[in-house]
Amino acid sequence: MKKRVNGNVSYNMLYLAGTFAENKDTARTIRQELMLPALEKGKTVTLDFAGVESATQSFIHALISQVIRQYGIDVLDRIIFKSCNAVVKNIVSIVTDYMQYEEEPTEPTEPPDA
């Protein structure tokens, strides 16, 4: 379920993922089909977790990690996590914290001549 407010979008995560958000395929679909197109248009995305009792770390990772890799950590300024209970808030914090410190891939180096 999607709501538009001032050109921005809000997604009802209870409707999309259920009371226990655990399915990584569902998270990927939300990311690819809903979040990324809205972010590409410069919109702010609100993920409304009202009624979601819990989420797995892998669900939240699948939901936002590729978005952060694609747009950088500042994209979190355009993603609002609304109505998160303490459990969901903690999982989101864990994922966003480690995504901030994820190392950039490095180029392979030539082995030294032997």
C-alpha positions in Angstrom: 0.0 0.0 0.0 1.4 3.4 -1.0 0.4 6.9 0.0 1.6 10.0 -1.8 2.2 13.2 0.3 3.6 16.3 -1.4 5.2 14.2 -4.1 6.9 11.9 -1.6 5.8 8.3 -0.9 4.9 6.3 2.1 4.8 2.5 2.2 2.8 0.5 4.8 5.3 -2.2 5.8 2.7 -4.2 7.7 0.8 -4.6 4.5 3.9 -5.3 2.5 5.9 -7.5 4.9 3.5 -8.6 7.7 3.9 -8.4 11.5 7.3 -10.2 11.3 9.3 -8.8 8.5 11.7 -11.6 7.6 11.4 -12.5 3.9 14.5 -11.2 2.1 12.8 -11.6 -1.3 10.0 -9.4 -0.2 12.5 -6.8 1.0 14.3 -7.0 -2.3 11.0 -6.5 -4.2 10.1 -3.4 -2.0 13.6 -2.0 -2.7 13.7 -2.6 -6.4 10.1 -1.9 -7.3 9.1 0.8 -4.8 12.0 2.5 -3.1 14.6 2.8 -5.9 12.2 4.3 -8.5 11.0 6.9 -5.9 14.5 7.8 -4.9 15.6 8.0 -8.5 12.9 10.7 -8.9 14.3 12.6 -6.0 11.4 11.7 -3.6 11.6 11.0 0.1 10.5 7.5 1.0 8.7 6.8 4.3 8.7 3.2 5.5 5.8 3.0 8.0 6.4 0.1 10.3 3.2 0.6 12.4 2.0 -2.8 13.4 5.2 -4.6 12.5 6.3 -6.4 15.7 9.7 -7.4 14.6 12.1 -7.6 11.6 15.2 -9.7 10.9 18.5 -8.1 10.3 18.7 -9.8 6.9 15.3 -8.3 6.0 16.4 -4.7 6.8 19.8 -5.4 5.1 18.1 -6.6 1.9 15.8 -3.5 2.1 18.4 -0.8 2.4 22.0 -2.0 1.9 22.0 -1.8 -1.9 20.3 1.6 -1.7 23.1 2.9 0.5 25.7 1.4 -1.7 24.1 3.0 -4.8 23.5 6.5 -3.3 25.9 6.7 -0.4 25.1 6.9 3.3 23.5 10.3 2.9 20.5 8.7 1.2 19.3 7.9 4.7 18.3 11.6 4.9 15.6 10.7 2.3 14.4 7.5 3.9 12.2 7.9 6.9 11.6 4.9 9.2 8.3 5.7 10.8 6.5 4.1 13.7 9.2 1.6 14.5 8.9 -0.1 17.9 12.1 -0.6 19.9 12.9 -4.0 18.3 12.6 -2.7 14.7 14.4 0.5 15.6 17.3 -1.5 17.0 17.6 -3.7 13.9 17.5 -0.6 11.6 20.3 1.0 13.7 22.5 -2.1 13.6 22.2 -2.2 9.8 22.7 1.5 9.2 25.6 1.6 11.6 27.6 -1.2 9.9 26.7 0.1 6.4 28.4 3.4 7.4 31.6 1.6 8.0 31.5 -1.0 5.2 34.8 -0.8 3.4 34.8 0.1 -0.3 36.0 -2.7 -2.5 39.7 -2.3 -3.3 41.4 -3.0 -6.6 43.5 -6.2 -6.7 47.1 -5.5 -6.5 49.8 -7.1 -8.6 51.8 -9.8 -6.7 55.4 -8.8 -6.1 57.9 -10.3 -8.5 59.6 -13.3 -7.0 
